Amino acid sequence: MKIEIIRELRQLKAIMQEWECLFQSNSCNTIFQSFHFCYYSYVNFHANDELFVIVLRDEISCKILSIFPLCINKRRLQFINNIHADYCDILIDKSQMNINTFVSLKVNLLEHVFLSNEFDSIRFHNLRESSELLKILHKIHYKIVDNTRWFALNIVNRVHSN
């Protein structure tokens, strides 16, 4: 599996059709995961934040298998929609991936992405109880904080001294 990070709007626009195909392939997705909703949320609410969309691709076919629509705001990795949408989640091609695939990817994602020195923490707001990401996090034993109406995840990374 190939991990790529999208950091520029032109790169994001380049995967629009693939994103929409992935979005349409899963009836459990919400409108808040669509390309247009995420794109315009970023442009309207996070234009000063750093785009950090994680794309997982099949190494042979280069097909997108999963998208994590994220950005970095004040050294915190978060969903682009964050508090601006009812629900946030990742997109997954369920015909190609399952939770066990992500568990095996855990080391790669942690070492190469989630332990980046570009941010100090990760905060995932507005995860539904049926969230694909939440299922994965439970499976790999991250501590989940129940935030009454929504689930929130805080993973403290490291403190940077300047």
Disulfide bonds with the S-S distance in Angstrom:
none
